[in-house]
């Protein structure tokens, strides 16, 4: 079994700060939806149509619980295959990037920025919009940093 790389906090948000940012982003999305008065997510439209738009302020609780459980389940897998010592923080940082870009497109769509409207027209374009500017560059940077760390530890 290969040894894990040493912990490097500069490649991901620490857990506490990361969870705080993610909670703020998820609640920002919910509050913004309540302000607009219309739910755009088909999953949550069922609840908002039945119980009212204010249910969006409760919706982040199961979302955050699902994200937490998902991160807990993915952490050992990422740690095993990618050898990231702080895999929990890496996954959390990826989620923060996705949610921040999604919220940015959400705001741009609200103000009528044509690029954002175009991305919301197609789910495939939205997925590409979340992956290309955020997740892919971050993970390339992450791999570069870890490779650089590994090479520097091998040269000692």
Phi, psi and omega in degrees: 000130180289143177288152178281155177287154178296155181295133177229106184286345185280356181264351181206160175292141172298156186306309184298314180292318180299314179293324177298314179298315181296318177299316179297318179295317180294317179289327175301315179301314182293316181294319179298321178296319178295320179297316179293323179089012181215130178270129181264342182276120182300331179296317182274343179300327179301314181287319182291326177292326183275318187248354179105162184294337182291346176294343177294340177280342176265333184304326180298336181297305177294330177297312180295323176296318178295319178296320179297313179296318178300317179295318179298323179286325182279335185304309180295328180292313179295320180296322182287314187273324183259351178062032175276120180291332179246055185296328177301313181292325179294314178297317179299318179295320175300317178295321178298316180298314180298312182294321179295317179293320178299314179296324177297314177295326177298315179293315179298323177296320181296320180276357174088023176293122189300325180296318180293320179298319179297319180293324179287342180292332182230129179295325179296316179295324178294318178298317177298319180295331178279326184279312190295308183281344186244292190292313183297310178298321180297316182288329173294316176300318180298313179297319178299313180296317181290324176294318177297318177296316181296317179294322179289327178284332178284332182281348180283000000 
